[in-house]
Amino acid sequence: MKKRTIVSILLKEEWQSKMIEDSYRLAAKHYDAAYSVKENLVDRDFYLDLASEYGGPILELGCGTGRITLPFARQGLDVAGVDASGSMLAVLRAKLAKEPADVRRRVRVVEGDFRTLQLGDEFPLVVIPFRPMQHMYTVEDQLAALRNAGSHLTDGGILALDVFNPRFDKLLSGENVEHMELEWPAQNGLTIRRYFVKDGYDPVNLVLSGRFIFRLCDGDHVLSEEAETFKMSVYTYPHLKALICSAGLESVGEFGSFDRKPIGPDMPEMIFLLKSQ
């Protein structure tokens, strides 16, 4: 292979890596403020209870800005937080720097793709909280993520994850309509409002696509606007069960909500506790 060709491939890979990171730039910028006002975000205590039951160290895949990671560490448990987004992890590292020394010592931050990254350690508890599995868009990627997560379990260890329970009436309607989802205070008495626009839903590949729009507002007057594209895989219950089995895992707990109600058509979540077969 010619030298110029090798250089071109390396540059392409570097560009692709930056594009992946940049796709979370706005999400990282607004993530903590946005979700601090989300009233139905009730997953944290569920995962903290699991941590109390199974102990540490804990592996968190898709840790983002540390919304779950830091409470694990504050609970006295060692945790390795993995995420592919350097933008998200920059926020986590900045927050971690403000924590007491004993909390900082318990947290290991790793940038990497959890479909393939091998840490060389095993954990009694591996968690994939707040739907990172829904950013796996092909069956191949979904299986790779589950298999790799399972490969980090100790004997008797538990893998916990959650995805939303789809409402197909909503998925199949409402394209190109703005919905204001969240708002929170900014500096100088201003407000940031987050809107979501659904661009489409692919019913064959089960992928939802859309945009988040962030508007800085002074009352009803929009001062500035930024947008970021968004994709999520949609899972059905049989689809998930097939993936779990194919990944060499076994379901030992299934819930439709974080207060552990059964999965059902009116439940908002599909939450699984898995162990190796």
BAKOLTI-419180 format. One record per residue (C-alpha): y, z, x. Coordinates in Angstrom, 2 decimals, always signed. Last residue first. Example, Ala and Ser with C-alpha at 12.3 -4.5 7.8 and 13.67 -1.06 7.14 Angstrom:
{{-1.06; +7.14; +13.67}} {{-4.50; +7.80; +12.30}} 
END
This chain:
{{-18.66; +30.67; -25.66}} {{-15.34; +31.78; -24.16}} {{-13.15; +33.87; -26.41}} {{-10.57; +33.01; -29.03}} {{-8.08; +34.84; -31.22}} {{-6.40; +32.35; -33.51}} {{-3.20; +32.26; -35.53}} {{-2.52; +29.62; -38.18}} {{+0.88; +30.37; -39.66}} {{+3.03; +30.15; -42.79}} {{+0.42; +31.26; -45.39}} {{+0.50; +29.56; -48.79}} {{-2.53; +27.34; -48.22}} {{-4.56; +30.15; -46.67}} {{-5.30; +31.83; -43.35}} {{-6.12; +35.50; -43.91}} {{-3.38; +38.20; -43.61}} {{-2.99; +39.60; -40.12}} {{+0.58; +40.97; -40.25}} {{+1.45; +38.05; -37.99}} {{+0.53; +35.59; -40.70}} {{-2.32; +33.25; -41.62}} {{-4.86; +34.96; -39.39}} {{-8.06; +34.01; -37.58}} {{-10.13; +36.23; -35.27}} {{-13.23; +35.70; -33.15}} {{-12.95; +31.92; -32.73}} {{-15.21; +30.52; -30.04}} {{-14.23; +28.46; -27.00}} {{-15.93; +25.70; -25.05}} {{-12.97; +23.31; -25.38}} {{-14.91; +21.17; -27.86}} {{-15.34; +24.19; -30.14}} {{-11.64; +25.02; -30.10}} {{-10.66; +21.39; -30.61}} {{-12.98; +21.05; -33.61}} {{-11.63; +24.26; -35.14}} {{-8.08; +23.07; -34.60}} {{-8.67; +19.76; -36.35}} {{-10.49; +21.54; -39.20}} {{-7.41; +23.80; -39.72}} {{-4.89; +20.97; -39.60}} {{-2.55; +20.64; -36.66}} {{+0.88; +19.03; -36.44}} {{+2.18; +18.02; -33.03}} {{+5.84; +18.64; -32.43}} {{+8.66; +16.50; -31.13}} {{+12.36; +17.21; -30.58}} {{+15.33; +15.21; -29.34}} {{+18.44; +17.07; -28.21}} {{+21.98; +16.84; -29.55}} {{+25.40; +18.15; -28.50}} {{+28.56; +18.53; -30.58}} {{+32.11; +19.69; -30.01}} {{+35.06; +21.22; -31.86}} {{+33.72; +20.96; -35.42}} {{+36.18; +22.43; -37.95}} {{+34.59; +24.47; -40.76}} {{+35.50; +27.79; -39.14}} {{+36.07; +26.96; -35.50}} {{+32.78; +25.28; -34.76}} {{+30.60; +24.45; -31.75}} {{+27.89; +22.16; -33.06}} {{+24.31; +22.02; -31.78}} {{+22.19; +19.20; -33.20}} {{+18.40; +19.45; -32.96}} {{+16.70; +16.12; -33.38}} {{+13.51; +14.81; -34.94}} {{+9.89; +13.89; -34.45}} {{+6.75; +15.19; -36.17}} {{+3.41; +14.08; -34.72}} {{+0.12; +13.95; -36.63}} {{-1.27; +10.88; -34.82}} {{-2.00; +9.04; -38.07}} {{+0.60; +10.72; -40.27}} {{+3.45; +9.92; -37.84}} {{+6.44; +11.85; -39.17}} {{+9.99; +10.66; -38.77}} {{+13.58; +11.31; -37.76}} {{+13.81; +14.84; -39.15}} {{+17.30; +16.19; -38.59}} {{+17.76; +19.84; -37.61}} {{+21.08; +21.64; -37.42}} {{+22.15; +24.47; -35.14}} {{+25.53; +26.09; -35.67}} {{+27.61; +27.68; -32.92}} {{+30.53; +29.82; -34.04}} {{+33.95; +30.55; -32.54}} {{+35.69; +33.92; -32.41}} {{+36.75; +33.54; -28.80}} {{+33.20; +33.27; -27.46}} {{+30.23; +32.18; -29.58}} {{+28.77; +33.81; -32.68}} {{+25.48; +32.61; -34.18}} {{+24.31; +30.02; -36.66}} {{+20.85; +28.87; -37.67}} {{+19.04; +26.24; -39.69}} {{+21.63; +23.78; -40.98}} {{+19.64; +20.92; -42.44}} {{+20.67; +17.32; -41.82}} {{+18.83; +14.59; -43.72}} {{+17.49; +11.58; -41.83}} {{+13.98; +11.95; -43.28}} {{+13.43; +14.35; -46.17}} {{+9.85; +13.68; -47.17}} {{+6.31; +13.40; -45.79}} {{+6.46; +16.54; -43.65}} {{+7.83; +18.58; -46.55}} {{+5.00; +17.71; -48.94}} {{+2.61; +18.07; -46.01}} {{+3.32; +21.78; -45.56}} {{+1.69; +22.46; -42.22}} {{+0.44; +25.90; -41.09}} {{+2.48; +26.57; -37.96}} {{+0.75; +27.12; -34.65}} {{-0.33; +30.36; -32.96}} {{-2.28; +31.33; -29.87}} {{-4.43; +34.17; -28.50}} {{-7.03; +33.84; -25.72}} {{-9.20; +36.94; -25.36}} {{-11.21; +38.23; -22.42}} {{-14.85; +39.31; -22.68}} {{-15.63; +37.94; -19.24}} {{-12.23; +37.30; -17.70}} {{-10.19; +34.41; -19.06}} {{-8.39; +31.87; -16.84}} {{-10.78; +29.01; -17.65}} {{-9.92; +29.44; -21.34}} {{-6.31; +28.43; -20.73}} {{-7.48; +25.36; -18.81}} {{-9.87; +24.37; -21.56}} {{-7.24; +24.87; -24.26}} {{-4.58; +22.86; -22.43}} {{-6.96; +20.05; -21.48}} {{-8.22; +19.83; -25.07}} {{-4.70; +19.50; -26.45}} {{-3.76; +16.99; -23.76}} {{-6.74; +14.76; -24.54}} {{-6.21; +15.14; -28.29}} {{-2.69; +13.83; -27.80}} {{+0.76; +15.29; -28.43}} {{+0.66; +18.70; -26.72}} {{+4.02; +20.23; -27.63}} {{+2.38; +21.92; -30.59}} {{+0.33; +24.03; -28.18}} {{+3.64; +25.61; -27.11}} {{+3.68; +27.17; -30.59}} {{+5.42; +30.55; -30.48}} {{+2.89; +32.34; -28.28}} {{+0.24; +30.90; -25.93}} {{-1.47; +34.11; -24.78}} {{-4.13; +34.91; -22.19}} {{-5.53; +38.46; -22.22}} {{-8.28; +39.91; -20.01}} {{-6.96; +37.73; -17.17}} {{-8.57; +35.74; -14.38}} {{-6.87; +34.53; -11.22}} {{-6.85; +31.32; -9.17}} {{-3.57; +30.25; -10.72}} {{-4.80; +26.82; -11.81}} {{-2.19; +24.52; -13.35}} {{-3.68; +21.57; -15.22}} {{-2.83; +21.70; -18.93}} {{-0.49; +24.61; -18.21}} {{+1.97; +22.33; -16.46}} {{+3.88; +24.30; -13.86}} {{+6.72; +26.63; -12.95}} {{+5.40; +30.12; -12.25}} {{+7.18; +33.44; -12.84}} {{+5.30; +36.60; -11.83}} {{+6.52; +39.70; -13.65}} {{+5.39; +43.28; -12.92}} {{+7.68; +43.84; -9.94}} {{+10.76; +42.96; -11.98}} {{+9.87; +45.66; -14.55}} {{+9.59; +48.37; -11.86}} {{+12.86; +47.20; -10.30}} {{+14.84; +47.63; -13.49}} {{+15.82; +44.40; -15.29}} {{+18.99; +42.42; -14.56}} {{+17.22; +39.97; -12.20}} {{+14.67; +39.32; -14.96}} {{+17.39; +37.91; -17.20}} {{+18.47; +35.42; -14.54}} {{+14.83; +34.55; -13.79}} {{+14.14; +33.93; -17.50}} {{+17.19; +31.67; -17.85}} {{+16.12; +29.65; -14.81}} {{+12.63; +29.52; -16.32}} {{+13.89; +27.66; -19.38}} {{+15.72; +25.07; -17.30}} {{+12.77; +24.69; -14.92}} {{+10.66; +23.68; -17.88}} {{+6.91; +23.45; -17.28}} {{+6.30; +27.11; -18.13}} {{+4.02; +29.85; -16.84}} {{+4.61; +33.60; -17.12}} {{+2.28; +35.89; -15.16}} {{+2.31; +39.40; -16.61}} {{+1.66; +42.89; -15.24}} {{+1.81; +45.52; -17.96}} {{+4.07; +48.58; -18.28}} {{+5.41; +47.94; -21.81}} {{+8.62; +46.71; -20.17}} {{+6.47; +44.01; -18.57}} {{+5.07; +42.85; -21.91}} {{+8.58; +43.07; -23.44}} {{+9.79; +40.76; -20.64}} {{+7.20; +38.06; -21.20}} {{+7.62; +37.82; -24.99}} {{+11.18; +36.43; -25.11}} {{+10.80; +35.36; -21.48}} {{+13.03; +32.29; -21.37}} {{+10.13; +29.88; -21.89}} {{+6.71; +31.57; -21.57}} {{+4.70; +28.43; -22.31}} {{+1.46; +30.02; -21.13}} {{+1.49; +33.80; -20.87}} {{-1.18; +35.28; -18.60}} {{-1.59; +39.03; -18.97}} {{-2.70; +41.59; -16.37}} {{-3.21; +43.58; -18.36}} {{-4.46; +45.54; -21.32}} {{-6.69; +44.37; -24.14}} {{-5.53; +46.60; -27.00}} {{-1.97; +47.33; -25.89}} {{-1.50; +43.65; -25.04}} {{-2.80; +42.67; -28.46}} {{-0.23; +45.02; -30.03}} {{+2.49; +43.42; -27.92}} {{+1.38; +40.01; -29.17}} {{+1.66; +41.02; -32.82}} {{+4.92; +42.86; -32.13}} {{+6.48; +39.66; -30.80}} {{+5.46; +37.38; -33.67}} {{+8.08; +38.33; -36.26}} {{+10.61; +35.50; -36.14}} {{+11.50; +35.48; -39.83}} {{+15.08; +36.69; -39.33}} {{+16.17; +34.14; -36.76}} {{+19.37; +35.66; -35.37}} {{+18.05; +36.42; -31.85}} {{+16.36; +33.03; -31.97}} {{+19.59; +31.10; -31.58}} {{+21.15; +33.33; -28.93}} {{+18.02; +33.30; -26.79}} {{+17.45; +29.55; -27.01}} {{+20.98; +28.17; -26.67}} {{+21.10; +26.99; -23.05}} {{+17.32; +26.69; -22.74}} {{+17.11; +24.41; -25.78}} {{+20.01; +22.37; -24.43}} {{+18.27; +21.74; -21.11}} {{+14.75; +21.40; -22.54}} {{+14.51; +17.59; -22.23}} {{+16.10; +17.99; -18.79}} {{+12.88; +19.49; -17.43}} {{+10.72; +16.60; -18.61}} {{+13.34; +14.10; -17.40}} {{+13.42; +15.80; -14.01}} {{+9.65; +15.41; -13.64}} {{+9.84; +11.75; -14.69}} {{+12.53; +11.11; -12.09}} {{+10.46; +12.77; -9.35}} {{+7.39; +10.73; -10.36}} {{+9.43; +7.50; -10.30}} {{+10.89; +8.39; -6.88}} {{+7.41; +9.02; -5.51}} {{+6.12; +5.74; -6.92}} {{+9.06; +3.81; -5.44}} {{+8.55; +5.45; -2.04}} {{+4.91; +4.41; -2.05}} {{+5.86; +0.82; -2.99}} {{+8.46; +0.66; -0.21}} {{+5.85; +1.85; +2.32}} {{+3.43; -0.92; +1.36}} {{+0.00; +0.00; +0.00}} 
END
